[in-house]
Amino acid sequence: MLRRLSLLVLVEGAALLLLGLGYGGYALSRSGDHAPAELAGAAAAVTGALLLLLGRALDRGKAWARGPVVTLNIFPLPVALQALSAGAWWVAVPLLLLAGSVLYLFATPELRDTFRER
């Protein structure tokens, strides 16, 4: 179960890192004021890199990684709900599935016991 959780966090981190780099590169290729897009791309890339590090820590059984991972997976929920209400279901569904799966796995009795024992 811990392996599944760390794999989901690693997938989420890689997706955010690639999305952030792509978004930032796209913003730089356009003319005009692109500071907000650069900032959003940088934030996504940094969050993705952080999730990659936290995923490795979870895979190694480090209990300290639980808090930051839970916190970083609560933030996508309102974003996904807003995207869903705007009609962008192709953005909302993967966000809800990834973040919801990670939060669900943390709530399973097996992982609660694993992190409680350490």
C-alpha positions as CSV (number, residue, x, y, z in Angstrom):
1,M,0.0,0.0,0.0
2,L,2.9,2.4,0.8
3,R,4.4,1.6,-2.6
4,R,1.1,2.5,-4.3
5,L,0.9,5.8,-2.4
6,S,4.4,6.8,-3.3
7,L,3.9,5.9,-6.9
8,L,0.8,8.1,-7.1
9,V,2.7,11.0,-5.5
10,L,5.6,10.5,-7.9
11,V,3.2,10.5,-10.9
12,E,1.5,13.6,-9.6
13,G,4.9,15.3,-9.1
14,A,6.1,14.4,-12.5
15,A,2.9,15.6,-14.1
16,L,3.0,19.0,-12.3
17,L,6.7,19.4,-13.1
18,L,6.2,18.8,-16.8
19,L,3.0,21.0,-16.8
20,G,4.8,23.8,-15.1
21,L,7.8,23.7,-17.5
22,G,5.5,23.5,-20.5
23,Y,3.3,26.3,-19.3
24,G,6.3,28.5,-18.5
25,G,7.9,27.8,-21.9
26,Y,4.6,28.6,-23.6
27,A,4.3,31.8,-21.7
28,L,7.9,32.8,-22.7
29,S,7.2,32.2,-26.4
30,R,4.3,34.6,-26.4
31,S,4.7,38.4,-26.6
32,G,3.2,40.8,-24.1
33,D,2.9,40.6,-20.3
34,H,3.4,37.0,-19.4
35,A,4.6,37.4,-15.8
36,P,1.4,35.8,-14.3
37,A,1.8,32.8,-16.6
38,E,5.5,32.5,-15.7
39,L,4.7,32.6,-12.0
40,A,2.0,29.9,-12.4
41,G,4.4,27.7,-14.4
42,A,7.2,28.2,-11.8
43,A,4.8,27.4,-9.0
44,A,3.6,24.2,-10.7
45,A,7.2,23.2,-11.5
46,V,8.4,23.8,-7.9
47,T,5.4,22.0,-6.4
48,G,6.0,19.1,-8.8
49,A,9.7,18.8,-7.8
50,L,8.7,19.0,-4.2
51,L,6.2,16.2,-4.7
52,L,8.9,14.1,-6.4
53,L,11.1,14.5,-3.4
54,L,8.2,13.7,-1.0
55,G,7.3,10.6,-3.1
56,R,10.8,9.3,-2.7
57,A,10.6,10.0,1.1
58,L,7.3,8.1,1.4
59,D,8.7,5.2,-0.6
60,R,11.5,5.0,2.0
61,G,9.0,5.1,4.8
62,K,9.7,8.6,6.2
63,A,6.8,9.6,8.3
64,W,7.6,13.3,8.2
65,A,6.6,13.4,4.5
66,R,3.0,12.6,5.3
67,G,2.0,16.2,6.4
68,P,3.4,18.0,3.4
69,V,1.9,15.5,1.0
70,V,-1.6,15.7,2.6
71,T,-1.4,19.5,2.5
72,L,-0.3,19.6,-1.2
73,N,-3.1,17.3,-2.1
74,I,-5.8,19.3,-0.4
75,F,-5.1,22.4,-2.6
76,P,-6.1,20.8,-5.9
77,L,-9.6,19.9,-4.7
78,P,-11.1,23.5,-4.9
79,V,-9.2,24.0,-8.2
80,A,-10.8,20.9,-9.6
81,L,-14.2,21.9,-8.4
82,Q,-13.9,25.3,-10.0
83,A,-12.6,23.7,-13.3
84,L,-15.6,21.3,-13.2
85,S,-18.1,24.1,-12.7
86,A,-16.4,26.0,-15.6
87,G,-16.9,22.9,-17.9
88,A,-13.3,21.9,-18.0
89,W,-13.9,18.3,-16.9
90,W,-10.7,17.1,-18.6
91,V,-8.8,19.1,-16.1
92,A,-11.0,18.5,-13.1
93,V,-11.3,14.7,-13.3
94,P,-7.6,13.8,-13.3
95,L,-7.0,16.4,-10.5
96,L,-9.8,14.9,-8.4
97,L,-8.7,11.3,-9.1
98,L,-5.1,11.9,-8.2
99,A,-5.6,14.0,-5.2
100,G,-8.5,12.0,-3.9
101,S,-6.6,8.7,-4.3
102,V,-3.6,10.0,-2.4
103,L,-5.9,11.3,0.4
104,Y,-7.8,8.1,0.4
105,L,-4.7,5.9,0.7
106,F,-3.5,8.0,3.7
107,A,-6.9,7.3,5.4
108,T,-6.6,3.5,5.0
109,P,-6.1,1.6,8.2
110,E,-2.9,0.0,6.9
111,L,-1.2,3.3,6.2
112,R,-2.5,4.9,9.4
113,D,-0.9,2.1,11.4
114,T,2.3,2.3,9.3
115,F,2.8,6.0,10.1
116,R,1.6,5.6,13.7
117,E,4.2,3.0,14.5
118,R,7.1,5.1,13.4
